[in-house]
Amino acid sequence: MIHIIDTEHPWDVYSINSTHSEVISCLEWDQSGSKLLSADGDGQIKCWSMSDHLVNSWESVLSSSVDGDPIVALSWLHNGVKLALHVEMSGSTNFGEKFSRVKFSPSLTLFGGKPMEGWLAVTVSGLVTVSLLKPGGALLTASESLCRLRGRVALADIAFTGGGNIVVAATDGSSSSPVQFYKVVVSVVSEKCRIDTELLPSLFLRCTTDPLRREKYPAVTHLKFLTRENSEQVLLCASNQSGSIVECWSLRKEGLPVNNIFQHRSPVVGEKQPTILKWRILTTTNDLERVSAVALPKLPISISNTDLKVASDTKFCPGLGLALAFHDGSIQILHRLSLHTMGVFYGSSTSSSGQRPGDESAIKRQRTGGPALHFKALQFSWTSLALAGVDNHGKLHMLRVSPSMGQVLEMNTTLRHLLFLLEYCMVTGYDWWDVLLHVQPTMVHNLVEKLHEEYMRQNQALQQVLATRIVAVKASLCKLSTATAARACDFHAKLLLIAISSTLKSLLRPHVLNTPDKSPGDRLTEICAKNSDTDIDKVMINLKTEEFVLDGPPLQSLQQLIQWVGDFVLYLLANLPNQVSQREHNLMWCSLFLQGSLVRPGFGFMRDGASLGMLREMLVMIRIWGLLKPGCLPTFTATSDNQDSMQLLFRLLTKLWLCSRDDAPPQDPDESLIDECCLLPSQLLVPSMEWLPVNDGVIVKLQGKHPLRLQFGKASSLPGGGSAAPLEVFTRSPGSQKMDNLRCVHMGVCPTEESKACTRCGCVTMLRSPNKTNAMKQWEQRWIKNCLCGGLWRRIPPSHT
């Protein structure tokens, strides 16, 4: 069986009957986490992918095999994407200087330089097998011996070079035997896969050449390249029944000494001394407890001298430590270059949990009691701030790893470290879940503000690329504190607002096809920004209305999205008087977020000129479309038959927008606007906005220092990290209507349709589309893989909707 778990809902296990006939020996995720390789002791390799893009629904789509030859190492081919994270530049205002793209070639490319998908495996008999996935879905497979004299391979690992080659390290398991290295070159010739191998310099473990340790550690138990993209540094662990020793080796280019006979001849111009590649030991540990698992850092931190010095000075440790798990249940974090101890975790069977940096006496103390739980497998998260492990009793553990390894830091330094890693996740697209483990509720406001400041310093093009991702990061942060929970609603509403705006603008077409200047959507934005008239019809006059002419069916099918825009504008304006009075009350306490429980959803839009301008543009579009197709207009319940609701809302919205325009100093809404907004509920029925449900994930429950114990198959019912009761906008009565948060439609009190929910924000939507029109199907296709916030989907039963 293969069990797949989402870290935000660890109790929700999806188990796959893998149909492997032997014990599974290797599991390997691809870079995106949407595909998984599994290999067994019979040479069978299966490729699993998400079914319907759901994290709890998987199917086997491809397979290859080397019959009867157990797989000992498995890896996806490299896609050529490599980043370097520069700690030295952490204070820079440019993301491009902090996270630079490193020149790196894919293992194999298609026409146009696109990387080719595929995988590579090493078998116990010394065979390397490669499977390539062609664009049409066919699989090209080939196998080749690592060297002419095939021998037993007990352990192997795979790394990649910048030139597109593959390096395989292999050992027969005996510490007295050499560790062999091979270069593997994969190519496609005449529609067939070809593999070329070449022997590289090998090494003998240092412990076998030491007379005192020659026979002490007979077996090599772990063989790992330090990183997937660094084939020049390797970590080796030799063990006996009770202890282990770890060695770190580096491949270096050295000058080859020339015989005296040739030294007296006249040198040739431009001639260089011949060089040779040779493995040199970097460092080795003292005798350790027996190692049961090794985890290597995934954060691609630059290890130049300058970066290492800055990391040391600022106590920035992510990406610099590797984890060793021992048979006594403890874990040590060692520096990846010097192998000195950076932090220690003691399992529950030995003492209370916790990190104790540099506590050498505690490491060496005698431990009593029965056989301890120990980790059989260990993995770092993408930013190295969390360790996931499985113990010998089948329990899953998640450990929080301090960015400073427990060293006391000033609050500003801690915030700077977390901000640096949040920026990295924002730029690369990796999930920031493990960074949130270290964010305390009191840090949320500062982190959100600093993240926004750094974002605004980037160039316009990068801001546009990261526009929705930064909003999603802010929403995740705000959910960690009850004082900012209402702001999370605002950020999710902003994500939906941006998506609806871009969808509606994409429907516009220029009246004349060869217009070279701007698209209709850009012209609409420009005219609405310049025209501050409060009369919607006067703003319409300046637009080329022929660009807004659409067929009836697309407009009618998008009515539910248009209705959400109208309801949202009405909600914002009707709540403006409350928001202003709450703001004045909060300012008396000197900090808005000290009295965060008073802040209601919608507060964040009061000063957001860009979002208010976007709402103005959409009201203008909707007004024009209403002339063509009255059925697409939002429906309002008015107390007067001759009430022009759209005109009223546009006038009030424009007045609010003028107070918060980007090109003018911000102003407080004047008394006349607040008075008019006070009268709104007596003119129009104000809808209750369906905000996202309370996040049922585990991240909001991990703010405390005490370990959280969960059970597979049983959802956590523990309260969140905040002490205050949740806002009433989050509460749902049992008989309330369930909402499809993407389609903006009600699903009934007890929905019968299967639904899916976002693993990150909790957004719920129906799994199957009830719509038949192309316009609505295009909207739904945008969210087929990911939620508005970028989170993944998981299937939920109807009762959980």
PAZA-248261 format. One line per field, with one value per residue (C-alpha): x, y, z negated. Coordinates in nm, 2 decimals, decimal comma. Each point is the difference from the previous one (the first is absolute). Layout:
BEGIN
east (X|...)
north (Y|...)
up (Z|...)
***
This chain:
BEGIN
east (0,00|0,11|-0,15|-0,01|-0,07|-0,04|0,18|-0,28|-0,24|0,23|-0,30|-0,14|0,20|-0,04|0,12|0,08|0,02|0,32|-0,02|0,38|0,08|0,30|0,09|0,02|0,36|-0,02|-0,25|0,09|-0,21|0,04|0,08|-0,36|-0,13|-0,27|0,18|0,15|0,23|-0,01|0,25|0,02|0,22|-0,11|0,12|-0,35|-0,03|-0,33|-0,08|-0,30|-0,18|-0,29|-0,34|-0,21|0,28|-0,10|0,26|-0,20|-0,07|0,28|0,04|0,28|0,05|0,33|0,24|0,33|0,19|0,33|-0,14|0,14|0,26|-0,07|0,01|0,25|-0,01|-0,26|-0,02|-0,19|0,21|0,10|-0,21|0,28|-0,14|0,24|-0,01|0,26|-0,11|0,25|0,00|0,25|-0,27|-0,28|-0,01|-0,03|-0,32|0,02|-0,13|0,22|0,31|-0,13|-0,10|0,20|-0,05|0,30|0,10|-0,09|-0,09|-0,28|0,09|-0,17|-0,17|-0,28|-0,02|0,05|0,18|-0,30|0,11|-0,11|-0,18|0,12|0,17|0,32|0,05|0,30|-0,05|0,17|0,19|0,17|-0,25|-0,11|-0,35|-0,15|-0,36|-0,09|-0,35|-0,06|-0,24|-0,26|0,00|0,21|0,29|0,35|0,20|0,36|0,24|0,38|0,26|0,18|0,33|0,14|0,05|-0,34|-0,01|-0,25|-0,13|-0,14|-0,03|0,00|-0,09|-0,06|0,11|0,01|0,27|-0,05|0,09|-0,30|0,19|-0,11|0,24|-0,07|0,17|0,00|0,14|-0,04|-0,07|0,35|0,20|0,32|-0,11|0,03|-0,29|-0,03|-0,12|-0,13|-0,10|-0,32|-0,09|-0,36|-0,09|-0,26|0,13|-0,24|-0,30|0,18|0,14|0,38|0,21|0,38|0,19|0,35|0,19|0,10|0,26|-0,10|0,08|0,06|-0,15|0,24|-0,10|0,13|0,34|0,02|0,17|-0,22|-0,33|0,09|-0,23|-0,23|-0,26|-0,03|-0,31|-0,09|-0,36|-0,06|0,13|-0,13|0,11|-0,03|-0,24|-0,17|0,18|0,35|0,17|0,33|-0,09|-0,11|-0,09|0,08|-0,10|0,17|-0,16|0,02|-0,26|0,02|0,16|0,08|0,24|-0,07|0,24|-0,04|0,21|0,06|0,12|0,28|0,21|0,37|0,32|0,17|0,38|0,22|0,31|0,34|0,09|-0,27|0,06|0,32|-0,15|-0,10|-0,36|-0,26|-0,18|-0,35|0,08|-0,16|0,10|-0,21|-0,27|-0,19|-0,33|0,05|-0,23|0,12|-0,16|-0,15|-0,08|-0,10|-0,20|0,11|-0,16|-0,38|-0,30|-0,12|-0,16|-0,35|-0,08|0,15|-0,18|0,18|-0,10|-0,20|0,04|0,25|0,20|0,32|0,31|0,25|0,23|-0,19|-0,34|0,12|0,15|-0,32|-0,21|0,23|-0,01|-0,38|-0,06|-0,19|0,01|-0,26|0,17|0,33|-0,09|-0,05|-0,19|0,11|-0,25|0,13|-0,12|-0,04|-0,28|0,20|0,07|0,31|0,03|0,36|0,15|0,02|0,37|0,16|-0,23|0,00|-0,32|-0,25|-0,30|-0,13|-0,35|-0,07|-0,28|-0,28|0,15|0,32|-0,11|-0,23|0,00|0,20|0,31|0,31|0,27|0,36|-0,11|0,29|-0,03|-0,37|0,09|0,25|-0,21|-0,12|-0,36|-0,20|-0,32|-0,13|0,06|-0,07|-0,21|0,23|-0,05|0,01|-0,04|0,06|-0,05|0,05|-0,26|0,08|0,12|0,16|-0,22|-0,18|0,10|-0,25|0,08|-0,15|0,11|0,03|-0,35|-0,16|-0,07|0,05|0,18|0,03|0,28|0,04|0,36|0,10|0,15|0,27|0,03|-0,12|0,24|-0,16|-0,06|-0,14|-0,36|0,11|0,25|-0,25|-0,25|0,27|0,08|-0,37|-0,06|0,30|-0,15|-0,35|0,14|0,18|-0,32|-0,19|0,26|0,04|-0,36|0,09|-0,25|0,07|-0,17|0,32|0,09|-0,34|0,10|0,23|-0,23|-0,14|-0,33|0,19|0,22|-0,28|-0,06|0,37|0,06|-0,30|0,12|0,36|-0,09|-0,21|0,28|0,25|-0,26|-0,05|0,37|0,01|-0,04|-0,34|0,03|0,09|-0,27|-0,25|0,13|-0,02|-0,32|-0,23|0,27|0,08|-0,37|-0,02|0,31|-0,16|-0,32|0,18|0,19|-0,31|-0,18|0,26|-0,13|-0,35|0,09|0,06|-0,25|-0,24|0,28|0,03|-0,36|0,10|0,30|-0,21|-0,26|0,27|0,12|-0,35|-0,04|0,33|-0,11|-0,35|0,14|0,25|-0,27|-0,25|0,26|0,12|-0,35|0,05|0,11|0,13|-0,25|0,27|0,24|0,32|-0,01|0,36|-0,01|-0,19|-0,25|-0,36|0,07|0,30|-0,19|-0,28|0,24|0,17|-0,33|-0,15|0,32|-0,01|-0,37|-0,10|-0,37|-0,25|-0,26|0,05|-0,17|0,24|0,29|-0,15|-0,02|0,38|0,02|-0,03|-0,31|0,03|0,30|-0,24|-0,25|-0,02|-0,25|-0,27|0,09|0,36|-0,14|-0,29|0,22|0,23|-0,28|0,09|0,35|-0,15|-0,25|0,30|0,16|-0,32|-0,06|0,36|-0,02|-0,32|0,14|0,32|-0,20|-0,27|0,27|0,22|-0,15|0,08|0,35|0,08|-0,12|0,19|0,31|-0,03|-0,05|0,31|0,22|-0,07|0,19|0,29|-0,01|-0,27|0,09|0,00|-0,38|-0,03|-0,31|-0,18|0,11|-0,26|0,05|0,02|0,22|0,30|-0,18|-0,05|0,35|0,05|-0,04|0,10|-0,28|-0,26|0,10|-0,04|-0,35|-0,08|0,11|-0,21|-0,31|0,05|0,03|-0,30|-0,20|0,08|-0,08|-0,33|-0,11|0,06|-0,12|-0,20|0,00|0,37|-0,03|0,04|-0,33|-0,06|-0,30|-0,09|-0,26|-0,09|-0,11|0,18|0,33|0,30|0,21|0,30|0,01|-0,02|0,27|0,24|-0,04|0,08|0,28|0,16|-0,01|0,18|0,25|0,09|0,10|0,25|0,14|0,36|0,09|-0,13|0,05|-0,24|-0,30|-0,26|-0,35|-0,20|-0,31|-0,24|0,13|-0,03|-0,36|-0,09|0,15|-0,20|-0,32|0,09|-0,16|-0,33|0,02|0,14|0,00|0,36|0,10|0,20|0,33|0,09|0,36|0,22|-0,06|0,24|0,32|-0,03|0,37|0,27|0,22|-0,22|0,02|0,38|0,08|0,07|0,32|-0,16|-0,01|-0,33|-0,11|-0,24|-0,15|-0,03|-0,36|-0,11|-0,02|0,15|-0,25|0,25|-0,05|0,22|0,30|-0,20|-0,17|-0,29|-0,32|-0,03|-0,17|-0,37|0,08|0,18|-0,27|-0,26|-0,32|-0,07|-0,30|0,17|0,04|0,33|0,19|0,20|0,28|0,13|-0,33|-0,17|-0,31|-0,18|0,01|-0,29|0,00|0,10|0,18|-0,01|0,27|0,36|0,22|0,36|0,17|0,32|0,27|0,13|-0,30|-0,30|-0,18|-0,27|-0,13|-0,19|0,22|-0,21|-0,11|-0,38|0,06|-0,02|0,09|0,35|0,05|-0,06|0,20|0,30|-0,04|0,00|0,29|0,22|-0,04|0,02|0,35|0,02|-0,22|-0,01|0,27|0,22|-0,08|-0,07|-0,34|-0,12|-0,32|-0,24|-0,32|-0,33|-0,05|0,32|-0,10)
north (0,00|0,36|0,26|0,37|0,28|0,37|0,17|0,24|-0,29|-0,28|-0,21|-0,03|-0,29|-0,11|-0,36|-0,16|-0,37|0,03|-0,36|-0,03|-0,37|0,07|0,24|0,36|0,12|0,35|0,29|0,32|0,32|0,21|0,37|0,11|-0,26|-0,11|-0,33|-0,28|-0,29|-0,33|-0,28|-0,35|-0,30|-0,16|0,28|0,14|0,39|0,17|0,36|0,14|0,33|0,19|-0,09|0,31|0,21|-0,12|-0,07|-0,29|-0,17|-0,17|-0,24|-0,19|0,13|-0,15|-0,28|-0,16|-0,30|-0,18|-0,34|-0,16|0,27|0,20|0,38|0,17|0,36|0,20|0,36|0,22|0,16|0,36|0,27|0,25|0,24|0,09|0,30|0,13|0,17|0,27|0,08|0,28|0,18|-0,05|0,37|0,09|0,15|-0,21|-0,35|-0,08|0,06|-0,21|-0,30|-0,03|-0,25|-0,23|-0,12|-0,37|-0,23|-0,25|-0,37|-0,02|0,25|-0,01|0,22|0,37|-0,09|-0,11|-0,25|-0,36|-0,18|-0,34|-0,19|-0,19|-0,30|-0,21|-0,37|-0,24|-0,17|0,32|0,08|0,36|0,03|0,31|0,07|0,30|0,14|0,12|0,29|-0,24|-0,21|-0,29|-0,12|-0,06|-0,24|-0,12|-0,17|-0,01|-0,14|0,26|-0,15|-0,30|-0,21|0,01|-0,05|0,01|0,35|0,02|0,38|0,26|0,37|0,22|0,36|0,24|0,23|0,34|-0,14|-0,23|-0,32|-0,24|-0,14|-0,32|-0,10|-0,37|-0,23|-0,37|0,07|-0,09|0,28|-0,17|0,02|0,32|0,24|0,02|0,29|-0,01|0,27|-0,09|0,18|-0,05|0,08|-0,08|-0,14|-0,11|0,01|-0,24|0,08|-0,04|-0,01|0,06|-0,06|0,09|-0,08|0,29|0,02|-0,22|0,02|-0,21|0,10|0,17|-0,23|-0,31|0,16|0,09|-0,30|0,06|-0,01|-0,24|-0,28|0,21|0,11|-0,28|0,12|0,31|0,08|0,34|0,16|0,34|0,29|0,31|0,16|-0,13|0,26|-0,04|-0,32|0,11|-0,04|-0,33|-0,12|-0,35|-0,18|-0,33|-0,19|-0,30|-0,15|0,28|0,30|0,21|0,24|0,26|0,14|0,29|-0,02|0,26|-0,05|0,24|0,08|-0,04|0,05|-0,31|0,00|-0,03|-0,23|0,17|-0,11|0,23|0,30|0,12|0,02|0,35|0,07|0,05|0,33|-0,04|-0,35|-0,07|-0,26|-0,31|-0,05|-0,30|-0,03|-0,14|-0,07|0,18|-0,04|0,32|-0,11|-0,29|-0,05|-0,17|-0,33|0,04|-0,20|-0,22|0,21|-0,11|0,27|0,30|0,32|0,25|0,37|0,10|0,37|0,10|0,23|0,14|-0,13|0,27|0,13|0,33|-0,16|-0,24|0,28|0,21|-0,31|-0,06|0,37|0,02|-0,36|-0,10|-0,38|-0,13|-0,20|-0,03|-0,30|-0,37|-0,22|-0,34|-0,22|-0,26|-0,33|0,15|0,23|0,32|0,23|0,21|0,29|0,02|0,28|-0,13|0,09|-0,02|-0,27|0,18|-0,02|0,28|-0,14|-0,31|-0,14|-0,27|-0,24|-0,04|-0,33|0,17|0,34|0,29|0,11|0,31|0,13|0,04|0,16|-0,10|-0,22|-0,25|-0,14|-0,08|-0,18|-0,23|-0,08|-0,35|-0,08|-0,25|-0,19|-0,23|0,02|0,36|0,11|0,11|0,15|-0,23|0,29|0,37|0,29|0,38|0,24|0,23|0,28|-0,24|0,14|-0,33|-0,37|-0,27|-0,35|-0,35|-0,21|-0,38|-0,02|0,16|0,34|0,32|0,29|0,36|0,19|0,38|0,10|0,35|0,23|0,09|-0,35|0,12|0,29|0,31|0,27|0,35|0,02|0,21|-0,27|-0,28|0,19|0,07|-0,37|-0,10|0,28|-0,12|-0,35|0,12|0,20|-0,31|-0,20|0,29|0,01|-0,37|-0,11|-0,25|-0,04|0,23|-0,24|-0,08|0,37|0,06|-0,25|0,27|0,30|0,10|0,20|0,31|-0,01|-0,01|0,38|0,08|-0,28|0,10|0,37|-0,08|-0,25|0,27|0,25|-0,24|-0,09|0,37|0,05|-0,25|0,10|0,02|-0,32|-0,21|0,16|-0,11|-0,36|-0,02|0,21|-0,29|-0,21|0,28|0,04|-0,38|0,02|0,29|-0,19|-0,31|0,22|0,19|-0,33|-0,07|0,28|0,07|0,37|-0,02|-0,27|0,25|0,12|-0,35|0,04|0,32|-0,17|-0,29|0,24|0,19|-0,32|-0,07|0,37|-0,01|-0,33|0,13|0,33|-0,17|-0,24|0,27|0,21|-0,29|-0,02|0,35|0,01|0,30|0,13|0,03|-0,29|0,19|0,24|0,02|0,20|-0,16|-0,27|0,09|-0,10|0,23|0,29|-0,06|0,01|0,32|0,19|-0,10|0,11|0,34|0,06|0,07|0,07|-0,16|-0,05|-0,34|0,10|0,29|-0,23|-0,24|0,28|0,01|-0,38|-0,16|-0,20|-0,21|-0,18|-0,12|-0,16|-0,37|-0,28|-0,06|-0,36|0,09|0,30|-0,20|-0,29|0,24|0,16|-0,18|0,17|0,33|-0,04|-0,05|0,32|0,20|-0,17|0,07|0,37|0,03|-0,18|0,22|0,32|-0,10|-0,09|0,31|0,19|-0,29|-0,03|0,37|0,00|-0,31|0,15|0,30|-0,22|-0,21|0,31|0,09|-0,32|0,11|-0,32|-0,13|-0,36|0,02|0,03|-0,23|-0,16|0,32|0,00|-0,15|-0,15|0,28|0,23|-0,07|0,15|0,34|0,12|-0,23|0,24|-0,27|-0,24|0,27|0,12|-0,36|-0,01|0,33|-0,14|-0,31|0,20|0,20|-0,32|-0,15|0,31|-0,01|-0,38|0,06|0,22|-0,30|-0,28|0,13|-0,36|0,01|0,30|-0,07|-0,02|0,23|0,02|0,37|0,18|0,23|-0,11|0,29|-0,05|-0,02|-0,23|-0,01|0,38|0,03|-0,25|0,14|0,35|-0,11|-0,22|0,28|0,23|-0,27|-0,06|0,37|-0,02|-0,28|0,06|-0,10|0,33|0,22|0,01|-0,22|0,17|-0,11|-0,04|0,32|0,02|0,02|-0,33|-0,17|0,13|-0,13|-0,33|-0,01|0,04|-0,29|-0,28|0,19|0,03|-0,34|-0,34|-0,06|-0,36|-0,21|-0,08|-0,36|0,01|-0,30|-0,26|-0,03|-0,18|-0,35|-0,06|-0,07|0,31|0,23|-0,25|-0,02|0,34|-0,14|-0,16|-0,33|-0,30|-0,07|-0,36|-0,11|-0,32|-0,12|0,01|0,23|0,37|0,23|0,17|0,20|0,38|0,23|0,20|0,31|0,03|0,22|-0,14|0,00|0,29|-0,05|0,03|-0,33|-0,19|-0,21|-0,14|-0,36|0,09|0,27|-0,01|-0,15|0,22|-0,08|0,26|0,00|0,00|0,23|-0,21|-0,17|-0,39|-0,05|-0,09|-0,37|0,00|-0,33|0,10|-0,12|0,29|0,09|0,24|0,19|-0,14|0,35|0,24|-0,24|0,13|-0,24|-0,07|-0,27|-0,27|-0,03|0,30|0,06|0,26|-0,05|0,34|0,06|0,32|-0,17|-0,31|0,23|0,15|-0,35|-0,12|0,27|-0,17|-0,36|-0,05|0,25|0,22|0,38|0,01|-0,26|-0,28|-0,36|-0,16|-0,30|-0,19|0,04|-0,21|0,18|0,00|0,21|0,27)
up (0,00|0,06|-0,23|0,11|-0,26|0,04|-0,29|-0,06|-0,06|-0,12|-0,13|0,35|0,14|0,36|0,03|0,34|0,07|0,20|0,15|-0,05|-0,05|-0,22|-0,28|0,13|-0,02|0,14|0,01|0,19|0,05|0,31|-0,04|0,01|-0,24|0,25|0,10|-0,21|0,10|-0,19|0,05|-0,16|-0,06|0,32|0,23|0,06|0,02|0,00|0,07|-0,19|0,08|-0,15|0,13|0,07|-0,17|-0,34|-0,27|-0,14|0,33|0,19|0,29|0,16|0,35|0,12|-0,11|0,10|-0,13|-0,02|-0,08|-0,32|-0,06|-0,32|0,03|-0,25|0,13|0,19|0,13|0,24|0,27|-0,06|0,16|0,02|-0,26|-0,28|-0,24|-0,24|-0,32|-0,10|-0,38|0,07|0,20|-0,25|-0,06|0,37|0,14|0,32|0,00|0,30|-0,22|-0,29|0,21|0,32|0,28|0,05|0,34|0,00|0,29|0,00|0,01|0,34|0,22|0,26|0,31|-0,10|-0,32|-0,20|-0,27|0,06|-0,29|-0,11|-0,28|-0,06|-0,23|-0,12|-0,07|-0,25|0,28|0,12|0,28|0,08|0,16|0,15|0,10|0,21|0,04|0,35|0,07|0,14|-0,32|0,12|-0,21|0,13|-0,23|0,01|-0,24|-0,01|-0,23|-0,22|0,10|0,18|-0,31|-0,16|-0,38|-0,28|-0,09|-0,36|-0,01|0,27|0,04|0,31|0,06|0,30|0,15|0,15|0,34|0,01|-0,10|-0,28|-0,27|-0,18|-0,33|-0,09|-0,26|-0,07|-0,37|-0,13|-0,15|0,12|0,36|0,21|0,05|0,38|0,21|0,35|0,26|0,18|0,33|0,13|0,36|0,26|0,33|0,28|-0,24|-0,24|-0,34|-0,03|-0,32|-0,01|-0,33|-0,10|-0,32|-0,22|-0,29|-0,30|-0,37|-0,30|-0,34|-0,24|-0,28|0,18|0,03|-0,37|-0,18|-0,31|0,20|0,28|-0,11|-0,23|0,27|0,25|0,19|0,20|-0,10|0,16|0,32|0,10|0,23|-0,22|0,25|0,32|0,21|-0,16|0,12|-0,16|-0,36|-0,15|-0,35|-0,12|-0,32|-0,11|-0,29|-0,22|-0,23|-0,26|0,16|0,32|0,14|0,27|0,26|0,24|0,32|0,28|0,36|0,09|0,29|-0,08|0,20|0,12|-0,09|0,31|0,01|-0,03|0,36|0,14|-0,23|0,18|0,35|0,13|-0,09|0,28|0,00|-0,16|-0,14|-0,34|-0,26|0,05|-0,27|-0,14|-0,19|-0,35|-0,30|-0,32|-0,34|-0,13|-0,36|-0,21|-0,32|-0,32|-0,09|0,00|-0,11|0,28|0,28|0,11|0,26|0,17|0,13|0,22|0,04|0,31|-0,03|0,27|-0,21|0,15|-0,19|0,12|-0,28|-0,01|-0,03|-0,27|-0,20|0,02|-0,10|-0,30|-0,11|0,03|-0,14|0,32|0,00|0,26|0,27|-0,18|-0,22|0,08|-0,24|-0,14|-0,18|-0,25|-0,13|-0,35|0,14|0,01|0,30|0,05|0,24|0,13|0,21|0,36|0,05|-0,35|-0,14|-0,34|-0,20|0,05|-0,19|-0,17|-0,04|-0,26|0,06|-0,25|-0,12|-0,12|-0,14|0,07|0,36|0,10|0,17|-0,21|0,21|-0,09|-0,30|0,05|-0,35|0,06|0,32|-0,17|-0,31|-0,06|0,09|-0,18|0,06|0,27|0,37|0,12|0,28|0,29|0,34|0,30|0,25|-0,02|0,24|-0,02|0,13|0,29|-0,23|-0,25|-0,28|-0,06|-0,02|0,09|-0,12|-0,03|-0,30|-0,04|-0,14|0,31|-0,17|0,20|-0,16|0,10|-0,18|0,00|0,08|-0,13|0,26|-0,25|-0,14|-0,34|-0,03|-0,15|0,25|0,00|0,12|0,31|0,10|-0,04|0,21|0,27|0,02|0,03|0,25|0,21|0,02|0,07|0,29|0,13|-0,01|0,17|0,29|0,05|-0,06|-0,28|-0,28|-0,30|-0,25|-0,18|-0,04|-0,17|-0,27|-0,14|0,02|-0,33|-0,01|-0,11|0,31|0,26|0,04|0,03|0,25|0,22|0,00|0,07|0,28|0,17|-0,03|0,17|0,27|0,08|0,06|0,29|0,36|0,16|0,20|-0,31|-0,20|0,26|-0,01|-0,38|-0,04|-0,10|-0,18|-0,25|-0,08|-0,07|-0,23|-0,19|-0,04|-0,14|-0,25|-0,12|-0,08|-0,27|-0,23|-0,12|0,02|0,37|0,10|0,16|0,22|0,14|0,12|0,18|0,17|0,12|0,13|0,18|0,17|0,13|0,10|0,20|0,17|0,09|0,13|0,23|0,12|0,09|0,17|0,21|0,15|0,16|0,36|0,20|0,26|0,26|0,00|0,10|-0,30|-0,10|-0,32|-0,30|-0,07|-0,09|-0,36|-0,02|0,15|-0,25|-0,29|0,13|0,06|-0,34|-0,17|0,17|-0,03|-0,36|0,09|-0,24|0,27|0,16|0,32|0,06|-0,04|0,25|0,26|0,03|0,09|0,33|-0,08|0,31|-0,17|-0,27|0,24|-0,09|0,07|-0,25|-0,12|-0,14|-0,19|-0,15|-0,10|-0,19|-0,19|-0,33|0,01|0,09|-0,29|-0,24|0,12|-0,06|-0,34|-0,11|0,09|-0,19|-0,30|-0,01|0,02|-0,25|-0,25|0,06|-0,31|-0,23|0,14|-0,04|-0,37|-0,07|0,16|-0,23|-0,30|0,09|0,05|-0,36|-0,09|0,23|0,20|0,23|-0,06|-0,38|0,03|0,30|-0,12|0,08|0,36|0,23|0,35|0,26|-0,21|0,22|0,30|-0,16|0,10|0,30|0,29|0,26|-0,11|-0,02|0,35|0,12|-0,14|0,17|0,34|-0,04|-0,09|0,32|0,21|-0,17|0,06|0,38|0,02|-0,19|0,30|0,23|-0,23|-0,30|-0,14|-0,08|-0,24|-0,37|-0,19|-0,29|-0,23|-0,02|-0,22|0,29|0,35|0,18|-0,19|0,25|-0,22|0,24|0,02|-0,38|-0,07|0,27|-0,15|-0,35|0,11|0,20|-0,30|-0,21|0,28|0,02|-0,37|0,07|0,35|0,05|0,17|-0,29|-0,37|-0,19|-0,17|-0,25|0,15|-0,05|-0,22|0,30|0,14|-0,34|-0,04|0,35|-0,08|-0,33|0,21|0,24|-0,21|0,01|0,38|0,10|-0,18|-0,10|0,07|-0,25|0,17|0,01|-0,12|0,01|-0,27|-0,30|0,11|-0,14|0,06|-0,26|0,05|-0,21|-0,29|-0,01|-0,14|-0,35|-0,11|-0,12|0,24|0,17|0,02|0,28|0,12|0,36|0,12|-0,28|0,08|-0,27|-0,22|-0,20|-0,01|0,20|-0,13|-0,08|-0,33|0,11|0,14|0,38|0,17|0,08|0,38|-0,03|-0,19|0,19|-0,15|0,08|0,22|0,20|0,38|0,12|0,25|0,31|-0,06|0,35|0,20|-0,25|-0,02|-0,28|-0,01|-0,25|-0,37|0,07|0,34|0,19|0,24|-0,07|-0,09|-0,04|-0,24|0,01|-0,23|-0,08|-0,04|-0,03|0,31|0,11|0,35|0,18|0,16|0,31|0,20|0,02|0,28|0,37|0,14|0,12|-0,20|-0,33|0,10|0,07|-0,35|-0,15|0,20|-0,16|-0,33|0,11|-0,14|-0,28|-0,22|0,02|-0,26|0,18|-0,24|0,11|0,01|-0,21|0,04|-0,29|-0,06|0,02|-0,38|-0,04|0,24)
***
